[in-house]
Amino acid sequence: MFIIGLNLSKYDFTPSMLLSLDDPILPTPFLKMCLESYTGCTSFKGAELVEDPLISPIKASDDILSKFPRTKIMVASNDPLRDESFKLTLKLL
């Protein structure tokens, strides 16, 4: 399982991601397909891709994040990225 959107690592799980594993509307295989389509890769064994802040913004250093423009983050209550979104918000403050 990959956390889509903010963190490409298949080893970083959050409670909101675990709760969404069997989501009937947005199932995990569909999210994986979106990730593969977005990156053009079907295998994510390379640590360089996982740590790339352009692919996994949650992994960006404070120096990179300080250059971000004002950012608005909207989170839904059942969002699989809810916990990661809050983490990124705190890093941007």
HTML snippet that shows the backbone in 3Dmol.js (N, CA, C, O; Angstrom):
<script src="https://3Dmol.org/build/3Dmol-min.js"></script>
<div id="view" style="width:600px;height:400px;position:relative"></div>
<script>
const pdb = `
ATOM      1  N   MET A   1       0.840  -1.189   0.000  1.00  0.00           N
ATOM      2  CA  MET A   1       0.000   0.000   0.000  1.00  0.00           C
ATOM      3  C   MET A   1       0.873   1.237   0.000  1.00  0.00           C
ATOM      4  O   MET A   1       1.847   1.307   0.749  1.00  0.00           O
ATOM      5  N   PHE A   2       0.547   2.191  -0.812  1.00  0.00           N
ATOM      6  CA  PHE A   2       1.265   3.450  -0.874  1.00  0.00           C
ATOM      7  C   PHE A   2       0.339   4.565  -0.433  1.00  0.00           C
ATOM      8  O   PHE A   2      -0.855   4.549  -0.731  1.00  0.00           O
ATOM      9  N   ILE A   3       0.882   5.512   0.263  1.00  0.00           N
ATOM     10  CA  ILE A   3       0.104   6.686   0.628  1.00  0.00           C
ATOM     11  C   ILE A   3       0.167   7.638  -0.556  1.00  0.00           C
ATOM     12  O   ILE A   3       1.224   8.182  -0.874  1.00  0.00           O
ATOM     13  N   ILE A   4      -0.948   7.827  -1.190  1.00  0.00           N
ATOM     14  CA  ILE A   4      -1.004   8.603  -2.417  1.00  0.00           C
ATOM     15  C   ILE A   4      -0.992  10.089  -2.090  1.00  0.00           C
ATOM     16  O   ILE A   4      -1.650  10.534  -1.150  1.00  0.00           O
ATOM     17  N   GLY A   5      -0.249  10.839  -2.865  1.00  0.00           N
ATOM     18  CA  GLY A   5      -0.335  12.286  -2.781  1.00  0.00           C
ATOM     19  C   GLY A   5       0.726  12.957  -1.942  1.00  0.00           C
ATOM     20  O   GLY A   5       1.340  13.918  -2.406  1.00  0.00           O
ATOM     21  N   LEU A   6       0.970  12.500  -0.733  1.00  0.00           N
ATOM     22  CA  LEU A   6       1.902  13.206   0.142  1.00  0.00           C
ATOM     23  C   LEU A   6       3.124  12.382   0.510  1.00  0.00           C
ATOM     24  O   LEU A   6       4.168  12.945   0.842  1.00  0.00           O
ATOM     25  N   ASN A   7       3.018  11.087   0.461  1.00  0.00           N
ATOM     26  CA  ASN A   7       4.106  10.235   0.900  1.00  0.00           C
ATOM     27  C   ASN A   7       4.069   8.937   0.101  1.00  0.00           C
ATOM     28  O   ASN A   7       3.098   8.184   0.178  1.00  0.00           O
ATOM     29  N   LEU A   8       5.110   8.681  -0.653  1.00  0.00           N
ATOM     30  CA  LEU A   8       5.163   7.510  -1.516  1.00  0.00           C
ATOM     31  C   LEU A   8       5.597   6.251  -0.781  1.00  0.00           C
ATOM     32  O   LEU A   8       5.478   5.153  -1.324  1.00  0.00           O
ATOM     33  N   SER A   9       6.093   6.385   0.432  1.00  0.00           N
ATOM     34  CA  SER A   9       6.625   5.231   1.160  1.00  0.00           C
ATOM     35  C   SER A   9       5.534   4.205   1.456  1.00  0.00           C
ATOM     36  O   SER A   9       4.439   4.553   1.897  1.00  0.00           O
ATOM     37  N   LYS A  10       5.849   2.944   1.206  1.00  0.00           N
ATOM     38  CA  LYS A  10       4.891   1.890   1.517  1.00  0.00           C
ATOM     39  C   LYS A  10       5.029   1.406   2.949  1.00  0.00           C
ATOM     40  O   LYS A  10       4.341   0.469   3.353  1.00  0.00           O
ATOM     41  N   TYR A  11       5.906   2.029   3.720  1.00  0.00           N
ATOM     42  CA  TYR A  11       6.132   1.632   5.103  1.00  0.00           C
ATOM     43  C   TYR A  11       5.606   2.639   6.116  1.00  0.00           C
ATOM     44  O   TYR A  11       5.589   2.339   7.309  1.00  0.00           O
ATOM     45  N   ASP A  12       5.184   3.803   5.693  1.00  0.00           N
ATOM     46  CA  ASP A  12       4.673   4.835   6.590  1.00  0.00           C
ATOM     47  C   ASP A  12       3.151   4.790   6.588  1.00  0.00           C
ATOM     48  O   ASP A  12       2.507   5.305   5.674  1.00  0.00           O
ATOM     49  N   PHE A  13       2.587   4.179   7.606  1.00  0.00           N
ATOM     50  CA  PHE A  13       1.133   4.089   7.702  1.00  0.00           C
ATOM     51  C   PHE A  13       0.622   5.068   8.748  1.00  0.00           C
ATOM     52  O   PHE A  13       1.304   5.364   9.729  1.00  0.00           O
ATOM     53  N   THR A  14      -0.569   5.556   8.528  1.00  0.00           N
ATOM     54  CA  THR A  14      -1.231   6.429   9.493  1.00  0.00           C
ATOM     55  C   THR A  14      -2.596   5.817   9.805  1.00  0.00           C
ATOM     56  O   THR A  14      -3.101   5.015   9.019  1.00  0.00           O
ATOM     57  N   PRO A  15      -3.196   6.180  10.931  1.00  0.00           N
ATOM     58  CA  PRO A  15      -4.526   5.637  11.237  1.00  0.00           C
ATOM     59  C   PRO A  15      -5.561   5.895  10.137  1.00  0.00           C
ATOM     60  O   PRO A  15      -6.352   5.010   9.811  1.00  0.00           O
ATOM     61  N   SER A  16      -5.559   7.096   9.569  1.00  0.00           N
ATOM     62  CA  SER A  16      -6.555   7.386   8.532  1.00  0.00           C
ATOM     63  C   SER A  16      -6.340   6.528   7.284  1.00  0.00           C
ATOM     64  O   SER A  16      -7.306   6.161   6.615  1.00  0.00           O
ATOM     65  N   MET A  17      -5.087   6.206   6.967  1.00  0.00           N
ATOM     66  CA  MET A  17      -4.809   5.347   5.817  1.00  0.00           C
ATOM     67  C   MET A  17      -5.258   3.920   6.093  1.00  0.00           C
ATOM     68  O   MET A  17      -5.845   3.273   5.225  1.00  0.00           O
ATOM     69  N   LEU A  18      -4.989   3.432   7.282  1.00  0.00           N
ATOM     70  CA  LEU A  18      -5.390   2.071   7.625  1.00  0.00           C
ATOM     71  C   LEU A  18      -6.908   1.919   7.632  1.00  0.00           C
ATOM     72  O   LEU A  18      -7.428   0.876   7.234  1.00  0.00           O
ATOM     73  N   LEU A  19      -7.618   2.944   8.080  1.00  0.00           N
ATOM     74  CA  LEU A  19      -9.076   2.893   8.095  1.00  0.00           C
ATOM     75  C   LEU A  19      -9.670   2.864   6.690  1.00  0.00           C
ATOM     76  O   LEU A  19     -10.801   2.419   6.497  1.00  0.00           O
ATOM     77  N   SER A  20      -8.910   3.335   5.721  1.00  0.00           N
ATOM     78  CA  SER A  20      -9.441   3.421   4.356  1.00  0.00           C
ATOM     79  C   SER A  20      -9.041   2.241   3.468  1.00  0.00           C
ATOM     80  O   SER A  20      -9.351   2.245   2.277  1.00  0.00           O
ATOM     81  N   LEU A  21      -8.368   1.246   4.011  1.00  0.00           N
ATOM     82  CA  LEU A  21      -7.893   0.129   3.186  1.00  0.00           C
ATOM     83  C   LEU A  21      -9.001  -0.601   2.445  1.00  0.00           C
ATOM     84  O   LEU A  21      -8.790  -1.083   1.333  1.00  0.00           O
ATOM     85  N   ASP A  22     -10.172  -0.686   3.048  1.00  0.00           N
ATOM     86  CA  ASP A  22     -11.270  -1.391   2.386  1.00  0.00           C
ATOM     87  C   ASP A  22     -12.396  -0.446   1.969  1.00  0.00           C
ATOM     88  O   ASP A  22     -13.564  -0.833   1.949  1.00  0.00           O
ATOM     89  N   ASP A  23     -12.047   0.761   1.645  1.00  0.00           N
ATOM     90  CA  ASP A  23     -13.025   1.763   1.236  1.00  0.00           C
ATOM     91  C   ASP A  23     -13.735   1.316  -0.047  1.00  0.00           C
ATOM     92  O   ASP A  23     -13.069   1.027  -1.041  1.00  0.00           O
ATOM     93  N   PRO A  24     -15.067   1.255  -0.045  1.00  0.00           N
ATOM     94  CA  PRO A  24     -15.781   0.798  -1.248  1.00  0.00           C
ATOM     95  C   PRO A  24     -15.795   1.822  -2.385  1.00  0.00           C
ATOM     96  O   PRO A  24     -15.985   1.448  -3.542  1.00  0.00           O
ATOM     97  N   ILE A  25     -15.601   3.086  -2.080  1.00  0.00           N
ATOM     98  CA  ILE A  25     -15.650   4.121  -3.109  1.00  0.00           C
ATOM     99  C   ILE A  25     -14.275   4.365  -3.730  1.00  0.00           C
ATOM    100  O   ILE A  25     -14.165   4.562  -4.940  1.00  0.00           O
ATOM    101  N   LEU A  26     -13.233   4.353  -2.905  1.00  0.00           N
ATOM    102  CA  LEU A  26     -11.879   4.612  -3.375  1.00  0.00           C
ATOM    103  C   LEU A  26     -10.965   3.475  -2.907  1.00  0.00           C
ATOM    104  O   LEU A  26     -10.193   3.659  -1.966  1.00  0.00           O
ATOM    105  N   PRO A  27     -11.042   2.293  -3.553  1.00  0.00           N
ATOM    106  CA  PRO A  27     -10.294   1.129  -3.084  1.00  0.00           C
ATOM    107  C   PRO A  27      -8.788   1.263  -3.313  1.00  0.00           C
ATOM    108  O   PRO A  27      -8.331   1.977  -4.206  1.00  0.00           O
ATOM    109  N   THR A  28      -8.051   0.561  -2.487  1.00  0.00           N
ATOM    110  CA  THR A  28      -6.589   0.598  -2.533  1.00  0.00           C
ATOM    111  C   THR A  28      -6.017   0.265  -3.913  1.00  0.00           C
ATOM    112  O   THR A  28      -5.115   0.976  -4.355  1.00  0.00           O
ATOM    113  N   PRO A  29      -6.484  -0.769  -4.620  1.00  0.00           N
ATOM    114  CA  PRO A  29      -5.920  -1.041  -5.955  1.00  0.00           C
ATOM    115  C   PRO A  29      -6.081   0.138  -6.929  1.00  0.00           C
ATOM    116  O   PRO A  29      -5.218   0.375  -7.774  1.00  0.00           O
ATOM    117  N   PHE A  30      -7.178   0.859  -6.801  1.00  0.00           N
ATOM    118  CA  PHE A  30      -7.375   2.026  -7.659  1.00  0.00           C
ATOM    119  C   PHE A  30      -6.358   3.119  -7.315  1.00  0.00           C
ATOM    120  O   PHE A  30      -5.796   3.753  -8.209  1.00  0.00           O
ATOM    121  N   LEU A  31      -6.124   3.335  -6.013  1.00  0.00           N
ATOM    122  CA  LEU A  31      -5.132   4.338  -5.600  1.00  0.00           C
ATOM    123  C   LEU A  31      -3.736   3.957  -6.102  1.00  0.00           C
ATOM    124  O   LEU A  31      -2.972   4.819  -6.536  1.00  0.00           O
ATOM    125  N   LYS A  32      -3.409   2.667  -6.041  1.00  0.00           N
ATOM    126  CA  LYS A  32      -2.112   2.203  -6.532  1.00  0.00           C
ATOM    127  C   LYS A  32      -1.991   2.453  -8.034  1.00  0.00           C
ATOM    128  O   LYS A  32      -0.938   2.877  -8.510  1.00  0.00           O
ATOM    129  N   MET A  33      -3.066   2.191  -8.782  1.00  0.00           N
ATOM    130  CA  MET A  33      -3.050   2.433 -10.219  1.00  0.00           C
ATOM    131  C   MET A  33      -2.833   3.927 -10.515  1.00  0.00           C
ATOM    132  O   MET A  33      -2.101   4.282 -11.439  1.00  0.00           O
ATOM    133  N   CYS A  34      -3.473   4.792  -9.725  1.00  0.00           N
ATOM    134  CA  CYS A  34      -3.282   6.238  -9.903  1.00  0.00           C
ATOM    135  C   CYS A  34      -1.833   6.627  -9.671  1.00  0.00           C
ATOM    136  O   CYS A  34      -1.271   7.428 -10.419  1.00  0.00           O
ATOM    137  N   LEU A  35      -1.231   6.065  -8.641  1.00  0.00           N
ATOM    138  CA  LEU A  35       0.165   6.355  -8.333  1.00  0.00           C
ATOM    139  C   LEU A  35       1.082   5.918  -9.468  1.00  0.00           C
ATOM    140  O   LEU A  35       1.978   6.660  -9.870  1.00  0.00           O
ATOM    141  N   GLU A  36       0.857   4.716  -9.981  1.00  0.00           N
ATOM    142  CA  GLU A  36       1.669   4.212 -11.081  1.00  0.00           C
ATOM    143  C   GLU A  36       1.496   5.073 -12.333  1.00  0.00           C
ATOM    144  O   GLU A  36       2.460   5.307 -13.063  1.00  0.00           O
ATOM    145  N   SER A  37       0.282   5.542 -12.580  1.00  0.00           N
ATOM    146  CA  SER A  37       0.031   6.410 -13.731  1.00  0.00           C
ATOM    147  C   SER A  37       0.708   7.765 -13.557  1.00  0.00           C
ATOM    148  O   SER A  37       1.247   8.319 -14.515  1.00  0.00           O
ATOM    149  N   TYR A  38       0.682   8.293 -12.351  1.00  0.00           N
ATOM    150  CA  TYR A  38       1.266   9.603 -12.054  1.00  0.00           C
ATOM    151  C   TYR A  38       2.779   9.598 -12.203  1.00  0.00           C
ATOM    152  O   TYR A  38       3.355  10.522 -12.778  1.00  0.00           O
ATOM    153  N   THR A  39       3.424   8.555 -11.682  1.00  0.00           N
ATOM    154  CA  THR A  39       4.887   8.523 -11.690  1.00  0.00           C
ATOM    155  C   THR A  39       5.467   7.837 -12.919  1.00  0.00           C
ATOM    156  O   THR A  39       6.637   8.039 -13.246  1.00  0.00           O
ATOM    157  N   GLY A  40       4.664   7.030 -13.603  1.00  0.00           N
ATOM    158  CA  GLY A  40       5.186   6.289 -14.749  1.00  0.00           C
ATOM    159  C   GLY A  40       5.970   5.061 -14.335  1.00  0.00           C
ATOM    160  O   GLY A  40       6.630   4.442 -15.169  1.00  0.00           O
ATOM    161  N   CYS A  41       5.911   4.694 -13.057  1.00  0.00           N
ATOM    162  CA  CYS A  41       6.652   3.544 -12.539  1.00  0.00           C
ATOM    163  C   CYS A  41       5.681   2.531 -11.962  1.00  0.00           C
ATOM    164  O   CYS A  41       4.663   2.892 -11.371  1.00  0.00           O
ATOM    165  N   THR A  42       6.011   1.249 -12.144  1.00  0.00           N
ATOM    166  CA  THR A  42       5.198   0.210 -11.529  1.00  0.00           C
ATOM    167  C   THR A  42       5.917  -0.428 -10.354  1.00  0.00           C
ATOM    168  O   THR A  42       5.325  -1.233  -9.635  1.00  0.00           O
ATOM    169  N   SER A  43       7.186  -0.084 -10.146  1.00  0.00           N
ATOM    170  CA  SER A  43       7.947  -0.629  -9.028  1.00  0.00           C
ATOM    171  C   SER A  43       8.573   0.518  -8.261  1.00  0.00           C
ATOM    172  O   SER A  43       9.215   1.385  -8.853  1.00  0.00           O
ATOM    173  N   PHE A  44       8.393   0.532  -6.950  1.00  0.00           N
ATOM    174  CA  PHE A  44       8.906   1.613  -6.118  1.00  0.00           C
ATOM    175  C   PHE A  44       9.922   1.090  -5.130  1.00  0.00           C
ATOM    176  O   PHE A  44       9.800   1.306  -3.925  1.00  0.00           O
ATOM    177  N   LYS A  45      10.933   0.396  -5.648  1.00  0.00           N
ATOM    178  CA  LYS A  45      11.958  -0.160  -4.777  1.00  0.00           C
ATOM    179  C   LYS A  45      13.065   0.845  -4.490  1.00  0.00           C
ATOM    180  O   LYS A  45      13.778   0.706  -3.496  1.00  0.00           O
ATOM    181  N   GLY A  46      13.222   1.846  -5.334  1.00  0.00           N
ATOM    182  CA  GLY A  46      14.298   2.812  -5.161  1.00  0.00           C
ATOM    183  C   GLY A  46      13.980   3.852  -4.098  1.00  0.00           C
ATOM    184  O   GLY A  46      12.951   4.524  -4.157  1.00  0.00           O
ATOM    185  N   ALA A  47      14.870   3.974  -3.132  1.00  0.00           N
ATOM    186  CA  ALA A  47      14.658   4.941  -2.046  1.00  0.00           C
ATOM    187  C   ALA A  47      14.678   6.369  -2.565  1.00  0.00           C
ATOM    188  O   ALA A  47      14.054   7.248  -1.969  1.00  0.00           O
ATOM    189  N   GLU A  48      15.386   6.618  -3.670  1.00  0.00           N
ATOM    190  CA  GLU A  48      15.468   7.981  -4.189  1.00  0.00           C
ATOM    191  C   GLU A  48      14.104   8.494  -4.643  1.00  0.00           C
ATOM    192  O   GLU A  48      13.813   9.680  -4.490  1.00  0.00           O
ATOM    193  N   LEU A  49      13.271   7.629  -5.194  1.00  0.00           N
ATOM    194  CA  LEU A  49      11.933   8.041  -5.615  1.00  0.00           C
ATOM    195  C   LEU A  49      11.049   8.309  -4.405  1.00  0.00           C
ATOM    196  O   LEU A  49      10.283   9.272  -4.393  1.00  0.00           O
ATOM    197  N   VAL A  50      11.152   7.467  -3.397  1.00  0.00           N
ATOM    198  CA  VAL A  50      10.354   7.623  -2.177  1.00  0.00           C
ATOM    199  C   VAL A  50      10.715   8.914  -1.453  1.00  0.00           C
ATOM    200  O   VAL A  50       9.838   9.579  -0.900  1.00  0.00           O
ATOM    201  N   GLU A  51      11.981   9.273  -1.450  1.00  0.00           N
ATOM    202  CA  GLU A  51      12.445  10.445  -0.714  1.00  0.00           C
ATOM    203  C   GLU A  51      12.394  11.737  -1.538  1.00  0.00           C
ATOM    204  O   GLU A  51      12.667  12.811  -1.002  1.00  0.00           O
ATOM    205  N   ASP A  52      12.057  11.655  -2.808  1.00  0.00           N
ATOM    206  CA  ASP A  52      12.008  12.840  -3.665  1.00  0.00           C
ATOM    207  C   ASP A  52      10.880  13.767  -3.200  1.00  0.00           C
ATOM    208  O   ASP A  52       9.716  13.366  -3.221  1.00  0.00           O
ATOM    209  N   PRO A  53      11.202  15.007  -2.777  1.00  0.00           N
ATOM    210  CA  PRO A  53      10.165  15.910  -2.269  1.00  0.00           C
ATOM    211  C   PRO A  53       9.158  16.341  -3.337  1.00  0.00           C
ATOM    212  O   PRO A  53       8.082  16.836  -3.000  1.00  0.00           O
ATOM    213  N   LEU A  54       9.489  16.162  -4.618  1.00  0.00           N
ATOM    214  CA  LEU A  54       8.526  16.473  -5.669  1.00  0.00           C
ATOM    215  C   LEU A  54       7.469  15.377  -5.785  1.00  0.00           C
ATOM    216  O   LEU A  54       6.368  15.628  -6.276  1.00  0.00           O
ATOM    217  N   ILE A  55       7.790  14.181  -5.342  1.00  0.00           N
ATOM    218  CA  ILE A  55       6.862  13.057  -5.360  1.00  0.00           C
ATOM    219  C   ILE A  55       6.205  12.876  -3.992  1.00  0.00           C
ATOM    220  O   ILE A  55       5.007  12.604  -3.903  1.00  0.00           O
ATOM    221  N   SER A  56       6.991  13.027  -2.934  1.00  0.00           N
ATOM    222  CA  SER A  56       6.505  12.870  -1.554  1.00  0.00           C
ATOM    223  C   SER A  56       6.744  14.164  -0.786  1.00  0.00           C
ATOM    224  O   SER A  56       7.734  14.262  -0.061  1.00  0.00           O
ATOM    225  N   PRO A  57       5.874  15.156  -0.919  1.00  0.00           N
ATOM    226  CA  PRO A  57       6.135  16.452  -0.281  1.00  0.00           C
ATOM    227  C   PRO A  57       6.271  16.391   1.236  1.00  0.00           C
ATOM    228  O   PRO A  57       6.873  17.286   1.830  1.00  0.00           O
ATOM    229  N   ILE A  58       5.732  15.367   1.871  1.00  0.00           N
ATOM    230  CA  ILE A  58       5.864  15.247   3.320  1.00  0.00           C
ATOM    231  C   ILE A  58       7.320  14.994   3.706  1.00  0.00           C
ATOM    232  O   ILE A  58       7.703  15.221   4.854  1.00  0.00           O
ATOM    233  N   LYS A  59       8.130  14.529   2.766  1.00  0.00           N
ATOM    234  CA  LYS A  59       9.548  14.249   3.002  1.00  0.00           C
ATOM    235  C   LYS A  59      10.433  15.468   2.737  1.00  0.00           C
ATOM    236  O   LYS A  59      11.643  15.405   2.954  1.00  0.00           O
ATOM    237  N   ALA A  60       9.852  16.570   2.273  1.00  0.00           N
ATOM    238  CA  ALA A  60      10.640  17.766   1.944  1.00  0.00           C
ATOM    239  C   ALA A  60      11.257  18.377   3.203  1.00  0.00           C
ATOM    240  O   ALA A  60      10.662  18.359   4.281  1.00  0.00           O
ATOM    241  N   SER A  61      12.447  18.910   3.038  1.00  0.00           N
ATOM    242  CA  SER A  61      13.125  19.557   4.160  1.00  0.00           C
ATOM    243  C   SER A  61      12.455  20.891   4.474  1.00  0.00           C
ATOM    244  O   SER A  61      11.706  21.427   3.657  1.00  0.00           O
ATOM    245  N   ASP A  62      12.726  21.413   5.646  1.00  0.00           N
ATOM    246  CA  ASP A  62      12.169  22.711   6.036  1.00  0.00           C
ATOM    247  C   ASP A  62      12.638  23.813   5.090  1.00  0.00           C
ATOM    248  O   ASP A  62      11.913  24.780   4.854  1.00  0.00           O
ATOM    249  N   ASP A  63      13.855  23.669   4.546  1.00  0.00           N
ATOM    250  CA  ASP A  63      14.374  24.661   3.600  1.00  0.00           C
ATOM    251  C   ASP A  63      13.523  24.696   2.332  1.00  0.00           C
ATOM    252  O   ASP A  63      13.207  25.774   1.828  1.00  0.00           O
ATOM    253  N   ILE A  64      13.157  23.543   1.823  1.00  0.00           N
ATOM    254  CA  ILE A  64      12.312  23.476   0.623  1.00  0.00           C
ATOM    255  C   ILE A  64      10.908  23.981   0.948  1.00  0.00           C
ATOM    256  O   ILE A  64      10.333  24.752   0.180  1.00  0.00           O
ATOM    257  N   LEU A  65      10.361  23.554   2.071  1.00  0.00           N
ATOM    258  CA  LEU A  65       9.002  23.960   2.433  1.00  0.00           C
ATOM    259  C   LEU A  65       8.898  25.461   2.690  1.00  0.00           C
ATOM    260  O   LEU A  65       7.837  26.050   2.485  1.00  0.00           O
ATOM    261  N   SER A  66       9.972  26.074   3.130  1.00  0.00           N
ATOM    262  CA  SER A  66       9.931  27.521   3.378  1.00  0.00           C
ATOM    263  C   SER A  66       9.766  28.312   2.079  1.00  0.00           C
ATOM    264  O   SER A  66       9.388  29.483   2.115  1.00  0.00           O
ATOM    265  N   LYS A  67      10.043  27.691   0.947  1.00  0.00           N
ATOM    266  CA  LYS A  67       9.909  28.349  -0.355  1.00  0.00           C
ATOM    267  C   LYS A  67       8.526  28.136  -0.972  1.00  0.00           C
ATOM    268  O   LYS A  67       8.225  28.693  -2.027  1.00  0.00           O
ATOM    269  N   PHE A  68       7.690  27.337  -0.320  1.00  0.00           N
ATOM    270  CA  PHE A  68       6.333  27.107  -0.821  1.00  0.00           C
ATOM    271  C   PHE A  68       5.533  28.400  -0.741  1.00  0.00           C
ATOM    272  O   PHE A  68       5.721  29.187   0.187  1.00  0.00           O
ATOM    273  N   PRO A  69       4.654  28.626  -1.690  1.00  0.00           N
ATOM    274  CA  PRO A  69       3.740  29.775  -1.565  1.00  0.00           C
ATOM    275  C   PRO A  69       2.709  29.482  -0.486  1.00  0.00           C
ATOM    276  O   PRO A  69       2.645  28.369   0.035  1.00  0.00           O
ATOM    277  N   ARG A  70       1.907  30.482  -0.155  1.00  0.00           N
ATOM    278  CA  ARG A  70       0.816  30.236   0.798  1.00  0.00           C
ATOM    279  C   ARG A  70       0.019  29.048   0.296  1.00  0.00           C
ATOM    280  O   ARG A  70      -0.314  28.975  -0.887  1.00  0.00           O
ATOM    281  N   THR A  71      -0.282  28.134   1.169  1.00  0.00           N
ATOM    282  CA  THR A  71      -0.906  26.881   0.777  1.00  0.00           C
ATOM    283  C   THR A  71      -2.187  26.661   1.556  1.00  0.00           C
ATOM    284  O   THR A  71      -2.224  26.832   2.774  1.00  0.00           O
ATOM    285  N   LYS A  72      -3.223  26.286   0.853  1.00  0.00           N
ATOM    286  CA  LYS A  72      -4.498  25.950   1.493  1.00  0.00           C
ATOM    287  C   LYS A  72      -4.675  24.442   1.395  1.00  0.00           C
ATOM    288  O   LYS A  72      -4.645  23.872   0.304  1.00  0.00           O
ATOM    289  N   ILE A  73      -4.858  23.807   2.536  1.00  0.00           N
ATOM    290  CA  ILE A  73      -5.027  22.361   2.577  1.00  0.00           C
ATOM    291  C   ILE A  73      -6.434  22.072   3.080  1.00  0.00           C
ATOM    292  O   ILE A  73      -6.821  22.502   4.167  1.00  0.00           O
ATOM    293  N   MET A  74      -7.187  21.340   2.277  1.00  0.00           N
ATOM    294  CA  MET A  74      -8.551  20.974   2.654  1.00  0.00           C
ATOM    295  C   MET A  74      -8.578  19.470   2.920  1.00  0.00           C
ATOM    296  O   MET A  74      -8.064  18.676   2.131  1.00  0.00           O
ATOM    297  N   VAL A  75      -9.182  19.099   4.035  1.00  0.00           N
ATOM    298  CA  VAL A  75      -9.184  17.699   4.456  1.00  0.00           C
ATOM    299  C   VAL A  75     -10.605  17.280   4.802  1.00  0.00           C
ATOM    300  O   VAL A  75     -11.322  17.986   5.511  1.00  0.00           O
ATOM    301  N   ALA A  76     -10.997  16.125   4.293  1.00  0.00           N
ATOM    302  CA  ALA A  76     -12.310  15.572   4.621  1.00  0.00           C
ATOM    303  C   ALA A  76     -12.185  14.646   5.834  1.00  0.00           C
ATOM    304  O   ALA A  76     -11.099  14.146   6.129  1.00  0.00           O
ATOM    305  N   SER A  77     -13.275  14.426   6.519  1.00  0.00           N
ATOM    306  CA  SER A  77     -13.232  13.628   7.748  1.00  0.00           C
ATOM    307  C   SER A  77     -12.849  12.162   7.488  1.00  0.00           C
ATOM    308  O   SER A  77     -12.226  11.536   8.345  1.00  0.00           O
ATOM    309  N   ASN A  78     -13.202  11.617   6.348  1.00  0.00           N
ATOM    310  CA  ASN A  78     -12.857  10.227   6.025  1.00  0.00           C
ATOM    311  C   ASN A  78     -11.748  10.128   4.986  1.00  0.00           C
ATOM    312  O   ASN A  78     -11.611   9.098   4.326  1.00  0.00           O
ATOM    313  N   ASP A  79     -10.971  11.164   4.834  1.00  0.00           N
ATOM    314  CA  ASP A  79      -9.899  11.217   3.848  1.00  0.00           C
ATOM    315  C   ASP A  79      -8.759  10.282   4.250  1.00  0.00           C
ATOM    316  O   ASP A  79      -8.275  10.368   5.379  1.00  0.00           O
ATOM    317  N   PRO A  80      -8.311   9.382   3.349  1.00  0.00           N
ATOM    318  CA  PRO A  80      -7.176   8.519   3.685  1.00  0.00           C
ATOM    319  C   PRO A  80      -5.889   9.316   3.922  1.00  0.00           C
ATOM    320  O   PRO A  80      -4.958   8.822   4.556  1.00  0.00           O
ATOM    321  N   LEU A  81      -5.843  10.534   3.416  1.00  0.00           N
ATOM    322  CA  LEU A  81      -4.657  11.380   3.599  1.00  0.00           C
ATOM    323  C   LEU A  81      -4.823  12.363   4.757  1.00  0.00           C
ATOM    324  O   LEU A  81      -4.009  13.273   4.912  1.00  0.00           O
ATOM    325  N   ARG A  82      -5.856  12.193   5.563  1.00  0.00           N
ATOM    326  CA  ARG A  82      -6.144  13.146   6.636  1.00  0.00           C
ATOM    327  C   ARG A  82      -4.944  13.353   7.574  1.00  0.00           C
ATOM    328  O   ARG A  82      -4.540  14.490   7.816  1.00  0.00           O
ATOM    329  N   ASP A  83      -4.384  12.279   8.093  1.00  0.00           N
ATOM    330  CA  ASP A  83      -3.275  12.412   9.038  1.00  0.00           C
ATOM    331  C   ASP A  83      -2.032  13.005   8.379  1.00  0.00           C
ATOM    332  O   ASP A  83      -1.352  13.843   8.971  1.00  0.00           O
ATOM    333  N   GLU A  84      -1.738  12.572   7.161  1.00  0.00           N
ATOM    334  CA  GLU A  84      -0.599  13.133   6.438  1.00  0.00           C
ATOM    335  C   GLU A  84      -0.823  14.615   6.117  1.00  0.00           C
ATOM    336  O   GLU A  84       0.121  15.406   6.126  1.00  0.00           O
ATOM    337  N   SER A  85      -2.064  14.981   5.837  1.00  0.00           N
ATOM    338  CA  SER A  85      -2.379  16.391   5.557  1.00  0.00           C
ATOM    339  C   SER A  85      -2.132  17.263   6.779  1.00  0.00           C
ATOM    340  O   SER A  85      -1.590  18.362   6.666  1.00  0.00           O
ATOM    341  N   PHE A  86      -2.529  16.770   7.947  1.00  0.00           N
ATOM    342  CA  PHE A  86      -2.273  17.521   9.174  1.00  0.00           C
ATOM    343  C   PHE A  86      -0.769  17.626   9.439  1.00  0.00           C
ATOM    344  O   PHE A  86      -0.282  18.667   9.881  1.00  0.00           O
ATOM    345  N   LYS A  87      -0.042  16.548   9.167  1.00  0.00           N
ATOM    346  CA  LYS A  87       1.412  16.561   9.365  1.00  0.00           C
ATOM    347  C   LYS A  87       2.067  17.588   8.442  1.00  0.00           C
ATOM    348  O   LYS A  87       2.941  18.341   8.873  1.00  0.00           O
ATOM    349  N   LEU A  88       1.651  17.621   7.182  1.00  0.00           N
ATOM    350  CA  LEU A  88       2.211  18.600   6.243  1.00  0.00           C
ATOM    351  C   LEU A  88       1.844  20.022   6.670  1.00  0.00           C
ATOM    352  O   LEU A  88       2.674  20.927   6.576  1.00  0.00           O
ATOM    353  N   THR A  89       0.622  20.225   7.133  1.00  0.00           N
ATOM    354  CA  THR A  89       0.202  21.551   7.594  1.00  0.00           C
ATOM    355  C   THR A  89       1.113  22.029   8.712  1.00  0.00           C
ATOM    356  O   THR A  89       1.551  23.179   8.703  1.00  0.00           O
ATOM    357  N   LEU A  90       1.400  21.170   9.666  1.00  0.00           N
ATOM    358  CA  LEU A  90       2.291  21.544  10.765  1.00  0.00           C
ATOM    359  C   LEU A  90       3.700  21.853  10.289  1.00  0.00           C
ATOM    360  O   LEU A  90       4.355  22.750  10.820  1.00  0.00           O
ATOM    361  N   LYS A  91       4.168  21.121   9.297  1.00  0.00           N
ATOM    362  CA  LYS A  91       5.506  21.394   8.750  1.00  0.00           C
ATOM    363  C   LYS A  91       5.557  22.734   8.016  1.00  0.00           C
ATOM    364  O   LYS A  91       6.597  23.392   7.985  1.00  0.00           O
ATOM    365  N   LEU A  92       4.428  23.133   7.426  1.00  0.00           N
ATOM    366  CA  LEU A  92       4.393  24.398   6.675  1.00  0.00           C
ATOM    367  C   LEU A  92       4.280  25.618   7.580  1.00  0.00           C
ATOM    368  O   LEU A  92       4.561  26.732   7.138  1.00  0.00           O
ATOM    369  N   LEU A  93       3.874  25.436   8.843  1.00  0.00           N
ATOM    370  CA  LEU A  93       3.720  26.588   9.754  1.00  0.00           C
ATOM    371  C   LEU A  93       5.046  27.206  10.121  1.00  0.00           C
ATOM    372  O   LEU A  93       5.087  28.178  10.875  1.00  0.00           O
TER     373      LEU A  93
END
`;
const viewer = $3Dmol.createViewer("view");
viewer.addModel(pdb, "pdb");
viewer.setStyle({}, {cartoon: {color: "spectrum"}});
viewer.zoomTo();
viewer.render();
</script>
